[in-house]
Amino acid sequence: NKLGTMVSGKPVWPNFEKAKHVAAADLAFDPGLTLHVGIDSTGRNPAMVCGQCRGNIWNILGELVARDVPTETFAPMVRRRLR
């Protein structure tokens, strides 16, 4: 890895528009669709995101971010969130 320059306030996705990309209300889980879960547990700050795809539209239903915890602690946190 090579460190890059950080610019305060610069968006990761330049075309991001909150009104367009963020739901006005919480999104509901649809039991008829597959729940996709992505987990990064490669370090001390693990994270999980889950969502469902309808056509080509992704509905991100939730995320979980932990700070300075091992996998043994994070795994039960994921299990509770997914319930």
C-alpha positions as CSV (number, residue, x, y, z in Angstrom):
1,N,0.0,0.0,0.0
2,K,1.1,3.6,-0.6
3,L,-0.3,6.4,1.5
4,G,-2.1,9.1,-0.5
5,T,-2.9,12.7,0.3
6,M,-6.0,13.3,2.4
7,V,-8.1,16.3,1.6
8,S,-10.5,17.3,4.3
9,G,-14.1,17.5,3.1
10,K,-13.4,15.9,-0.3
11,P,-16.0,13.2,-1.0
12,V,-15.0,9.7,-1.7
13,W,-17.7,9.5,-4.5
14,P,-17.7,13.0,-6.2
15,N,-21.2,12.4,-7.8
16,F,-22.8,11.6,-4.4
17,E,-26.1,13.4,-3.9
18,K,-27.7,12.8,-0.5
19,A,-31.3,13.4,-1.9
20,K,-30.6,10.9,-4.6
21,H,-28.5,8.2,-2.9
22,V,-30.0,8.2,0.7
23,A,-33.5,6.9,1.4
24,A,-35.8,9.3,3.0
25,A,-37.0,6.6,5.5
26,D,-35.6,3.3,6.8
27,L,-35.6,0.5,4.2
28,A,-37.4,-2.7,5.1
29,F,-35.9,-6.2,4.7
30,D,-37.7,-8.2,1.9
31,P,-37.8,-11.9,2.8
32,G,-38.3,-12.7,-0.9
33,L,-34.8,-11.3,-1.8
34,T,-31.4,-12.6,-0.9
35,L,-29.6,-10.8,1.9
36,H,-26.0,-10.0,0.9
37,V,-23.5,-9.5,3.6
38,G,-20.0,-8.1,3.2
39,I,-17.5,-8.4,6.0
40,D,-14.0,-7.0,6.5
41,S,-12.4,-8.6,9.5
42,T,-8.8,-8.2,8.4
43,G,-7.8,-5.8,11.1
44,R,-8.7,-4.4,14.5
45,N,-11.5,-2.2,13.1
46,P,-13.8,-4.8,11.5
47,A,-16.9,-3.8,9.5
48,M,-20.0,-5.4,8.0
49,V,-22.5,-4.1,5.5
50,C,-25.7,-5.8,4.4
51,G,-28.2,-5.1,1.7
52,Q,-30.5,-6.5,-0.9
53,C,-30.6,-5.9,-4.7
54,R,-33.8,-5.5,-6.7
55,G,-33.0,-5.3,-10.4
56,N,-29.9,-3.1,-10.5
57,I,-30.8,-1.0,-7.4
58,W,-29.0,-1.8,-4.1
59,N,-30.8,-1.2,-0.8
60,I,-28.2,-1.0,1.9
61,L,-30.1,-2.0,5.1
62,G,-27.4,-1.6,7.7
63,E,-23.8,-1.5,8.7
64,L,-21.8,-2.4,11.7
65,V,-18.4,-0.9,12.5
66,A,-16.3,-1.8,15.5
67,R,-13.2,-0.2,16.8
68,D,-10.2,-2.0,18.2
69,V,-11.9,-5.4,18.7
70,P,-10.8,-8.9,17.6
71,T,-12.8,-11.2,15.4
72,E,-13.9,-13.3,18.4
73,T,-15.7,-10.2,19.7
74,F,-16.9,-8.9,16.3
75,A,-18.5,-12.2,15.2
76,P,-21.2,-12.3,17.9
77,M,-21.9,-8.6,17.2
78,V,-22.6,-9.5,13.5
79,R,-24.8,-12.4,14.6
80,R,-26.9,-10.1,16.8
81,R,-27.2,-7.5,14.1
82,L,-28.3,-10.0,11.5
83,R,-31.1,-11.4,13.7
